[in-house]
Each structure stands twice: as C-alpha cells, then as structure tokens.
Amino acid sequence: MKRLVSKSALENGIVAELLLFFWSEAELQTCKRQKTKTRNETAKAKSRAEKRAKERREL
C-alpha cells in the first residue's frame, strides 16, 4: 500500500495535534484558576462588606 503522506509530515501532524491539545488544556486550567480567583475575591469583598455593615449596626 502506497503512503499518501510522508512519515515526517504524519509525525509533524501528530506533534501539532499534541501541542494543540496541551495548549487547550493549559488554557482551560488558566480559565478555571481565574474563575476561582475571581470567586475568592468576590467572597472576600462580600465578607468585608458584611463586616462593615455589622460594625455600622453596632454603632
């Protein structure tokens, strides 16, 4: 059976697919970390606001 693409082209395609996969996984992890960071910052801000409101009520 005759090869339609050269071995090196096939290997380059596999490498490109792997790079794309790992790049997209890295992007996904970055997005997840950013989402968690934003959620944590929101929770901290809410906690500070509640603390200030509580202090105002006590005055």
C-alpha positions, 0 to 999 in steps of 0.5 A: 500500500502506497503512503499518501503522506510522508512519515515526517509530515504524519509525525509533524501532524501528530506533534501539532495535534499534541501541542494543540491539545496541551495548549487547550488544556493549559488554557482551560486550567488558566480559565478555571484558576481565574474563575476561582480567583475571581470567586475568592475575591468576590467572597472576600469583598462580600465578607468585608462588606458584611463586616462593615455593615455589622460594625455600622449596626453596632454603632 
